[in-house]
Amino acid sequence: MKISKAVFPVGGLGTRFFPITRAIPKEMLGIINKPLVHYAFEEALTAGIEEFIFVTRHGKDSIEDYFDYMSIHSEYFNLKMGSVCYVRQNEPLGLGHAVLCAKNLIGNETFAVVSADDFILHRESCLGEMIKHYDGSNMVATMGVDYRDVDKYGILDVDYETGKLVIAKSVDEKPSIASAKSTYAIVGRYLLSPKIFDVLADLPPGVGGEVQLTDALLQMIPLCGLVGFRFDGKRFDCGSKSGLLAAILHVASQNSELRNVIEDFCGSRVEGFR
C-alpha cells in the first residue's frame, strides 16, 4: 500500500531537558551535525512519504525555520523535500491529542506517525520496512525491553508471532512490572487507519492525565487489529539524557575522525584513574 502522509508530534515540553528546552525544542537537539527531527524526516522521506505534517506549539519556531531553510537549499541536503506543513497543538495533552490535531490534514488516508525522540538507525528506513509489511491493521514498531522498564512504554499482550510480526490481542499503557503481559514495547513508529480519529475525538484522558494513543489502539483491536513490527536496526531513547548521549557516541563512533576523539578521551580518562 502507498502511504504518503506522516505526522510528526513535536509539541512536547521536553521537561527532561530543562533548562535548555526553554530556548531550544528537544527535537532540535543535535546528533553531531543534524538535529533529531532531521533524522526522523530523512527516515520518512526514504520510506516514500510525500507530505510531512508537524504538530507543533508555541516556542517551536526553530523547527519551522529549519525546514524552511532545507526547502530553500534542498540541493545542499541532497533531499527531495515533499510538502511540509504545520498545525498547532495549543496544549501538550498527550500523543493521542497531538495526532488528533492533524485530522483535517490527513483526511481519509492511512498515515504514519513518527516520533523524533525514538532515534532509529536502520540500513534503509524503519518506517519503510513497516510499510512493506503493512496489511491494513494498525501497526506499531515494537522491540523487547528489560522487564524492569515496562512501566515506561505501551506494552503488547501477544496473541501469536509470525516472522517479524507480533499479533496483539490487547495493549496496556505503562503497566506495572507485575501486570505487564509481555516485554514487547511500542516505540515511536505507527501506521494508522484514519478511523482512529473518531476514537480519539471521544477518548477520555488516560495515564498521566493525557490522551493516550495506546488507549485508542486498544479500542480499535476488534475493528482492525493491532500488529507489532519487530524492526531491524538500533533504537535510542533520545527523550532521555542518557539515550541522547548514547546516540551521539554511537554516531560519532561510525566516523573515523570522531572515533579517534572518543578513543583518545576514553584513554586519557582511564589513565587518570590508574
C-alpha positions as CSV (number, residue, x, y, z in Angstrom):
1,M,0.0,0.0,0.0
2,K,1.2,3.5,-0.8
3,I,1.3,5.7,2.4
4,S,2.2,9.3,1.6
5,K,1.4,11.3,4.8
6,A,3.3,11.3,8.1
7,V,2.6,13.1,11.3
8,F,5.5,14.3,13.5
9,P,4.3,15.2,17.0
10,V,6.8,17.9,18.1
11,G,4.7,19.9,20.6
12,G,6.0,18.3,23.8
13,L,7.6,20.4,26.5
14,G,10.8,18.5,26.8
15,T,10.9,18.8,30.6
16,R,13.6,16.1,31.0
17,F,16.0,18.5,29.2
18,F,15.2,21.7,31.1
19,P,16.6,24.3,31.1
20,I,17.9,24.1,27.5
21,T,14.5,23.3,26.2
22,R,13.3,26.7,27.5
23,A,15.2,28.0,24.4
24,I,15.6,25.1,22.0
25,P,13.0,22.4,21.2
26,K,14.2,19.0,22.2
27,E,13.6,17.8,18.6
28,M,16.3,20.3,17.6
29,L,18.9,18.8,20.0
30,G,21.8,17.7,17.9
31,I,23.2,14.3,16.9
32,I,26.6,15.6,15.8
33,N,25.7,18.0,12.9
34,K,21.9,17.2,12.5
35,P,19.0,17.8,14.9
36,L,17.0,14.8,16.0
37,V,14.0,15.8,13.8
38,H,16.2,15.8,10.7
39,Y,16.9,12.1,11.1
40,A,13.2,11.3,11.6
41,F,12.4,13.4,8.5
42,E,15.0,11.6,6.4
43,E,13.7,8.2,7.5
44,A,10.2,9.1,6.4
45,L,11.4,10.5,3.1
46,T,13.3,7.3,2.4
47,A,10.1,5.4,3.2
48,G,8.3,7.2,0.4
49,I,6.4,9.8,2.5
50,E,5.5,12.9,0.5
51,E,3.5,15.0,2.9
52,F,5.1,15.9,6.3
53,I,2.8,17.3,9.0
54,F,4.4,18.7,12.1
55,V,2.2,19.1,15.1
56,T,3.9,22.0,16.9
57,R,3.2,24.7,19.5
58,H,4.4,28.0,20.9
59,G,8.2,28.1,21.2
60,K,8.9,25.6,18.4
61,D,9.5,28.2,15.7
62,S,13.1,27.0,15.1
63,I,11.7,23.7,13.7
64,E,9.8,25.6,11.1
65,D,12.8,27.8,10.3
66,Y,15.0,24.7,9.9
67,F,12.7,23.1,7.4
68,D,12.2,26.4,5.6
69,Y,15.9,26.5,5.1
70,M,16.0,22.9,4.0
71,S,13.3,23.7,1.4
72,I,15.2,26.6,0.0
73,H,18.6,24.8,0.0
74,S,17.4,21.2,-0.7
75,E,20.3,20.7,-3.1
76,Y,22.7,21.1,-0.2
77,F,21.0,18.5,1.8
78,N,20.6,16.2,-1.3
79,L,16.9,15.8,-0.5
80,K,13.7,16.0,-2.4
81,M,11.6,17.7,0.2
82,G,8.0,17.0,-0.5
83,S,5.2,19.1,1.1
84,V,5.8,20.4,4.7
85,C,3.1,21.9,6.8
86,Y,2.3,22.7,10.4
87,V,-0.6,22.5,12.7
88,R,-0.7,23.9,16.3
89,Q,-1.3,21.9,19.4
90,N,-2.3,24.6,21.9
91,E,-1.7,22.4,25.0
92,P,0.5,19.3,25.4
93,L,-2.3,17.0,26.2
94,G,-0.6,13.7,25.0
95,L,0.3,11.8,21.9
96,G,-3.3,10.9,21.1
97,H,-4.3,14.6,21.2
98,A,-1.3,15.6,19.0
99,V,-2.3,13.0,16.4
100,L,-6.0,14.2,16.5
101,C,-4.8,17.8,15.8
102,A,-3.7,16.5,12.3
103,K,-7.1,15.1,11.4
104,N,-8.0,17.8,8.8
105,L,-4.7,17.4,7.0
106,I,-4.9,13.6,6.9
107,G,-8.4,13.2,5.6
108,N,-9.5,9.6,4.9
109,E,-6.0,8.1,4.3
110,T,-3.9,5.6,6.2
111,F,-1.0,7.6,7.6
112,A,2.2,7.3,9.6
113,V,3.2,8.8,12.9
114,V,6.9,9.3,13.6
115,S,8.4,10.3,16.9
116,A,11.8,12.1,16.7
117,D,12.5,11.1,20.3
118,D,12.9,7.5,19.1
119,F,16.1,7.7,17.1
120,I,16.4,4.5,15.0
121,L,19.4,3.7,12.9
122,H,18.4,1.3,10.1
123,R,20.2,0.2,6.9
124,E,17.4,2.0,5.0
125,S,14.3,3.1,6.9
126,C,12.5,1.6,9.8
127,L,9.2,3.2,8.6
128,G,9.9,2.0,5.1
129,E,10.3,-1.6,6.4
130,M,7.0,-1.3,8.2
131,I,5.2,0.0,5.1
132,K,6.4,-3.0,3.1
133,H,4.8,-5.4,5.7
134,Y,1.6,-3.3,6.2
135,D,-1.6,-5.4,5.8
136,G,-4.4,-3.0,6.8
137,S,-4.2,-3.4,10.6
138,N,-3.0,-0.7,12.8
139,M,0.8,-1.3,13.1
140,V,3.4,-0.2,15.6
141,A,7.1,-0.6,15.8
142,T,8.0,-2.9,18.7
143,M,11.1,-4.2,20.5
144,G,11.8,-6.3,23.5
145,V,12.8,-4.3,26.6
146,D,14.1,-5.2,30.0
147,Y,11.2,-6.3,32.2
148,R,12.2,-3.6,34.7
149,D,11.4,-0.9,32.1
150,V,7.9,-2.0,31.0
151,D,6.3,0.8,33.0
152,K,7.9,3.3,30.6
153,Y,6.1,2.0,27.5
154,G,2.9,0.8,25.9
155,I,3.2,-3.0,26.2
156,L,1.6,-5.5,23.8
157,D,-0.3,-8.5,25.1
158,V,0.7,-11.1,22.5
159,D,-1.7,-13.5,20.8
160,Y,0.9,-15.0,18.5
161,E,4.1,-14.2,16.4
162,T,4.8,-14.9,12.8
163,G,8.1,-13.8,11.3
164,K,8.6,-10.1,12.2
165,L,5.0,-9.6,13.1
166,V,3.7,-9.7,16.7
167,I,-0.1,-10.0,16.7
168,A,-1.6,-8.3,19.7
169,K,-4.8,-9.2,21.5
170,S,-4.5,-6.2,23.8
171,V,-2.2,-3.4,24.8
172,D,-1.6,-1.6,28.0
173,E,0.0,1.9,28.6
174,K,2.8,1.9,31.2
175,P,1.7,-1.2,33.1
176,S,3.4,-2.2,36.4
177,I,6.1,-4.8,36.3
178,A,3.7,-7.3,37.9
179,S,0.8,-6.7,35.5
180,A,2.7,-6.5,32.1
181,K,1.7,-9.2,29.7
182,S,5.0,-9.2,27.8
183,T,8.2,-7.2,27.3
184,Y,7.2,-6.1,23.8
185,A,7.2,-2.3,23.9
186,I,5.8,0.1,21.4
187,V,8.3,2.6,20.1
188,G,7.7,5.7,18.1
189,R,6.6,4.5,14.7
190,Y,3.0,3.9,13.8
191,L,0.9,3.1,10.7
192,L,-2.7,4.0,11.4
193,S,-6.2,3.8,10.0
194,P,-7.9,7.2,9.7
195,K,-10.8,5.7,11.7
196,I,-8.6,6.3,14.7
197,F,-9.6,10.0,14.6
198,D,-13.2,9.1,15.6
199,V,-11.9,7.1,18.6
200,L,-9.5,9.8,19.7
201,A,-12.2,12.5,19.5
202,D,-14.2,10.8,22.3
203,L,-11.3,9.3,24.3
204,P,-11.0,10.4,27.9
205,P,-7.6,11.2,29.4
206,G,-5.6,8.1,30.4
207,V,-2.3,7.5,32.2
208,G,-0.8,10.8,33.3
209,G,-4.0,12.7,32.6
210,E,-3.1,12.7,28.8
211,V,-5.0,11.4,25.8
212,Q,-3.1,8.2,25.1
213,L,-2.7,6.9,21.6
214,T,-2.3,3.4,23.1
215,D,-5.8,3.6,24.5
216,A,-7.2,4.3,21.0
217,L,-5.3,1.4,19.6
218,L,-6.8,-0.8,22.2
219,Q,-10.3,0.2,21.4
220,M,-9.7,-0.4,17.7
221,I,-8.4,-4.0,18.0
222,P,-11.9,-5.5,17.4
223,L,-12.3,-3.3,14.3
224,C,-8.9,-3.7,12.5
225,G,-6.5,-5.5,14.8
226,L,-3.1,-4.4,16.1
227,V,0.2,-5.7,14.8
228,G,3.7,-5.1,16.3
229,F,6.5,-5.0,13.8
230,R,10.0,-6.2,15.0
231,F,12.2,-3.8,13.1
232,D,15.8,-4.2,12.2
233,G,18.2,-1.6,13.4
234,K,19.2,0.1,16.6
235,R,17.0,2.4,18.6
236,F,17.9,5.1,21.1
237,D,15.5,6.8,23.5
238,C,16.5,10.4,22.8
239,G,13.8,11.7,25.1
240,S,16.2,10.9,27.9
241,K,19.7,12.4,28.6
242,S,21.3,9.0,28.7
243,G,19.7,7.9,25.4
244,L,20.7,11.1,23.6
245,L,24.3,10.8,24.8
246,A,24.4,7.1,23.7
247,A,23.1,8.1,20.3
248,I,25.7,10.8,19.9
249,L,28.5,8.5,20.9
250,H,27.2,5.7,18.6
251,V,27.0,8.0,15.6
252,A,30.4,9.5,16.4
253,S,31.9,6.0,16.6
254,Q,30.9,5.4,13.0
255,N,33.1,8.3,11.8
256,S,36.8,7.6,11.8
257,E,37.9,11.2,12.8
258,L,35.3,11.4,15.6
259,R,36.0,7.8,16.7
260,N,39.6,8.8,17.3
261,V,38.4,11.7,19.6
262,I,36.3,9.3,21.6
263,E,39.2,6.8,21.9
264,D,41.6,9.5,22.9
265,F,39.2,10.9,25.5
266,C,38.4,7.5,27.0
267,G,42.1,6.5,27.1
268,S,43.0,9.7,28.9
269,R,40.2,9.1,31.5
270,V,41.4,5.5,32.1
271,E,45.0,6.7,32.5
272,G,43.8,9.3,35.0
273,F,42.1,6.8,37.3
274,R,45.0,4.3,37.4
